[in-house]
Amino acid sequence: MKLMLLLPTILFVGLACTPAYAATEHVKIILSGNVVAQPCILKSNKLISADFGRVGIDAIETAPAIIIPIKLDCPKYSSLKISVKAESVYENSSTLGVTGIENLAYSLVLSANSRPINLTGVGSYYKKLAGDVDRSMVVKLSTLGPVTDSGAFQASAVITLEYN
């Protein structure tokens, strides 16, 4: 009888001493996201009017330029794309906007460096901006040939600020 009680104990101890093999699985974790700076705050008006007033046909090229203020307050490390899309541009030109009077055009340049601005919606990228940022533009009238018509003209363009 002692042997009968001893046999299950020996069997249990033997099983407990054998190494246990368990299946091992690995779980892969994929982390993703997008770190972005807060967008800049536009301090300029969202509707800007550039009125040239009365300009003589013979004084178009010397008409005063008008500043289009684009002033922003940007958090550190901000980046953005600025593009301008004119209602209409002259054929074979990306920088001369149509005014509605034959041979009378307008152009925009950056006020900081007089670089011509593309008016077809192709933008310029700016990175690592911080604080007060001035991307003001200057609009100027020009002629493509003799201007023989007089009268009122009007043109429009949309400036788009895309924050990255």
Secondary structure, DSSP 8 states (H G I E B T S, - for coil): -HHHHHHHHHHHHHHHHS----------------------EE-S-SS---------GGGSTTS--EEE--EEEEEEEEEEEEEEEES-B-TT-SS-EE-SSTTEEEEEEETTT--B--SBS--EEEEEEEEEEE--EEEEEEESS-----S-----EEEEEEE-
